[in-house]
């Protein structure tokens, strides 16, 4: 059933190619960013989960009515 429906759509064969190109470009962009990223930034971000003395989220002040 689905095969007949999909075959009836014009230019259906182009969509897998488009999705592959988008994925491949995203992968290349991520790979490029990985090799060109600042080492200080990478080190800082990798140490954030281990920092207990620095809170990244400030507690909110609650008021009673």
Residue, then its C-alpha position, 0 to 999 in steps of 0.5 A: x500500500x505504501x509503496x504505491x502511494x510513494x511511487x505516485x508522488x512526483x520526484x520522490x527520489x530526490x528527497x533521500x538525496x536531499x536528506x543525505x546532503x543535509x546530514x553530510x553537511x552538518x557532519x562536516x560542519x561539526x567536524x570543522x568546528x571540532x578542529x577549529x574550536x578554542x582549546x580554552x573553551x573546550x577545557x572550560x566546558x569539560x570542567x563545568x560538571x566537575x565544579x562544585x563551588x561554582x553554581x551555574x544556576x542561581x536560586x530564585x527568591x521566593x516570597x510568600x503572599 
